[in-house]
Amino acid sequence: MDWSAVIGAGAIIPLLAAGVRLALPTAIAAVGETVTERSGVLNLGVEGMLTAGALGAFLGEWYGDSAWVGMGAAVAAAMGLGALHAVLTINLRLDQIVTGIMLVLLGVSTSDFIYDSIFGDASSPPRIDGFDPVEIPGLSRIPAVGVIVFQQPVVVYVALAGCGAAWWILHRTALGLSIRAAGEDPDSVAAAGQSVASVRWSAVLIGAAMSGLGGAVLVLGQLRLYSFGFIAGRGWIAIAMVILSRWTIPGALAGAFVFGVADSFQLRVQAASGGLNSNVPVEFFQMLPYAITLVVLVVASMRGRRSAAPAALGVPL
């Protein structure tokens, strides 16, 4: 195998650029899940929301003839599942773990059913145009960083702006203070005359909207199609990134980037070793990013003995 094609001097920048692209859906969902969990609500349904957002993005552009419509439909579809989760866990006080798993099954199976009902007889997967890469003048010419960050489709810039907005809301606004307080000490929020339920509703919807954007990035900015099972566990990795980052948004972004680079690395190793003709099973390459993420998660957990989870995480009102 030619390792220079994987980690050679000329391959590093493309490797990192691909890593950013592959990391983005997971990173955006992880940021949204961080906001949700900081409010005290555990949402294990991120995988279902990513899938619903992906289908919404595809159908939105397919029928609306606009990638912008697709982006809006992605956010709306994921927020619909988020609202369902909020009703069940906040208003009806059902078990958040069971509800989250139900949301995964509902989001994935319903999305696949709808797609199959519309396009099941198609001889080949239909494709959409999505967003083309846009170079930001000046910034796109910065060595290394310009290629990696500033030559991306519009939906990527929107999603990154959404991550920045989520951090600003969480740490620089009264709503963010209420969200963090609701996760640590809900009684203090109630004592201040605010509705804990309303605060948690806001956090759940913000998290769902971010997951919808993650699905939109995958469909409108990368694949330009919808396929069964193509979320491939990104929602679960996003939840792991929240834990790995100790419930911080910058940490979640960094962890997702590590996962994306690992995914990019395995794709290049697989191609350099012969692809489908390699003597190594393709499943081995596909499992590498998840195995690396698991190892990093275990090491981080061992080093950080004291839990940083919000004190009221998973505790109903």
Residue pairs with C-beta under 8 A, 6 or more apart in sequence:
1 269
1 272
1 273
1 274
2 272
3 272
4 10
4 11
5 11
5 268
5 271
5 272
6 15
6 265
6 268
6 269
6 272
7 15
11 268
13 144
13 147
13 148
15 261
15 264
15 265
15 268
16 144
16 148
16 261
16 264
17 147
17 148
18 260
18 264
18 267
18 268
19 257
19 260
19 261
19 262
19 263
19 264
19 265
20 148
20 149
20 152
20 257
20 260
21 152
21 156
21 221
21 222
21 260
22 259
22 260
22 261
22 263
22 264
23 256
23 257
23 258
23 259
23 260
23 261
23 263
24 156
24 159
24 214
24 217
24 221
24 256
24 260
25 50
25 214
25 215
25 217
25 218
25 231
25 234
26 214
26 234
26 237
26 238
26 241
26 256
26 259
26 260
27 163
27 214
27 238
27 241
27 252
27 253
27 256
27 257
27 260
28 159
28 162
28 163
28 210
28 211
28 213
28 214
28 217
29 46
29 49
29 50
29 210
29 211
29 214
29 234
29 235
29 238
30 237
30 238
30 239
30 241
30 242
30 245
30 252
30 253
30 255
30 256
31 162
31 163
31 166
31 167
31 210
31 249
31 252
31 253
32 46
32 166
32 206
32 207
32 208
32 209
32 210
32 211
32 213
32 214
33 43
33 46
33 207
33 210
33 211
33 238
33 239
33 242
33 252
34 166
34 170
34 207
34 242
34 245
34 247
34 248
34 249
34 252
35 166
35 169
35 170
35 179
35 203
35 206
35 207
35 210
35 249
36 43
36 203
36 204
36 206
36 207
36 208
37 43
37 183
37 242
37 247
37 309
37 310
37 313
38 170
38 179
38 180
38 183
38 203
38 247
38 310
39 179
39 180
39 182
39 183
39 199
39 200
39 202
39 203
39 204
39 310
40 182
40 183
40 184
40 186
40 200
40 310
40 312
40 313
40 314
40 315
41 85
41 86
41 89
41 90
41 96
41 200
41 203
41 204
41 313
41 314
42 96
42 97
42 100
42 313
42 314
43 82
43 85
43 96
43 100
43 103
43 204
43 207
44 96
44 97
44 100
44 101
44 103
44 104
44 239
45 81
45 85
45 99
45 100
45 101
45 102
45 103
45 104
45 107
45 235
46 104
46 207
46 211
46 235
46 236
46 238
46 239
47 104
47 107
47 108
47 231
47 233
47 234
47 235
47 236
48 81
48 103
48 104
48 105
48 106
48 107
48 108
48 235
49 78
49 81
49 82
49 103
49 107
49 208
49 211
49 212
49 215
49 235
50 78
50 107
50 211
50 214
50 215
50 218
50 231
50 234
50 235
50 238
51 107
51 108
51 111
51 112
51 215
51 231
51 235
52 77
52 78
52 80
52 81
52 107
52 110
52 111
52 212
52 215
53 74
53 75
53 77
53 78
53 211
53 212
53 213
53 214
53 215
53 216
54 74
54 111
54 215
54 216
54 218
54 219
54 226
54 230
54 231
55 77
55 111
55 114
55 115
55 215
55 226
56 70
56 73
56 74
56 75
56 76
56 77
56 78
56 212
56 215
56 216
57 70
57 71
57 73
57 74
57 215
57 216
57 218
57 219
57 220
58 70
58 115
58 128
58 219
58 225
58 226
59 70
59 73
59 114
59 118
60 66
60 69
60 70
60 71
60 72
60 73
60 74
61 67
61 69
61 70
61 128
61 129
61 130
61 220
62 70
62 126
62 128
64 70
64 73
67 128
67 129
67 130
67 131
67 154
67 155
67 220
70 128
70 130
70 216
70 219
70 220
71 155
71 158
71 213
71 216
71 220
74 212
74 213
74 215
74 216
74 219
74 220
75 209
75 212
75 213
75 216
76 212
77 212
77 215
78 208
78 209
78 211
78 212
78 215
79 205
79 208
79 209
79 212
81 103
81 106
81 107
81 208
82 204
82 205
82 207
82 208
82 209
82 211
83 204
83 205
83 208
84 103
84 106
85 99
85 100
85 103
85 204
85 208
86 200
86 201
86 204
86 205
88 94
88 99
89 95
89 96
89 99
89 316
90 197
90 200
90 201
90 204
90 316
90 317
91 197
93 316
93 317
96 314
96 316
97 314
104 235
108 229
108 231
112 228
112 229
115 226
115 228
116 228
119 125
119 126
125 225
125 226
125 227
126 225
127 224
127 225
128 219
128 220
128 224
128 225
129 224
130 153
130 155
130 219
130 220
130 221
130 222
130 224
131 153
131 154
131 155
131 156
131 220
131 221
132 153
133 151
133 152
133 153
134 151
134 152
134 153
134 154
134 157
135 150
135 151
136 150
136 151
139 146
139 149
139 150
140 146
140 147
140 150
140 151
142 150
152 221
153 220
153 221
155 213
155 216
155 217
155 220
155 221
156 217
156 221
158 213
159 213
159 214
159 216
159 217
162 209
162 210
162 213
163 210
163 249
163 253
166 206
166 210
166 249
167 249
167 250
168 176
169 175
169 176
169 179
169 206
170 176
170 179
170 180
170 249
175 199
175 202
178 189
178 192
178 194
178 199
179 199
179 200
179 202
179 203
180 310
181 188
181 189
181 199
182 189
182 196
182 199
182 200
182 203
182 312
183 310
183 311
183 312
183 313
184 310
184 311
184 312
185 311
185 312
186 196
186 312
186 315
186 317
189 196
189 199
190 196
196 317
197 317
200 317
211 235
211 238
214 234
214 238
215 231
218 230
218 231
218 234
219 225
219 226
223 230
233 290
237 256
237 259
237 290
237 293
238 252
238 256
240 255
240 293
240 294
240 297
241 251
241 252
241 255
241 256
241 259
242 252
243 297
243 301
243 309
244 251
244 252
244 255
244 293
244 296
244 297
244 300
245 251
245 252
245 254
245 255
246 304
246 308
247 308
247 309
247 310
255 293
255 296
258 292
258 293
258 296
259 289
259 292
259 293
262 288
262 289
262 292
262 293
263 288
263 289
265 288
266 285
266 286
266 288
266 289
267 285
269 285
269 288
270 278
270 282
270 285
273 279
273 280
276 282
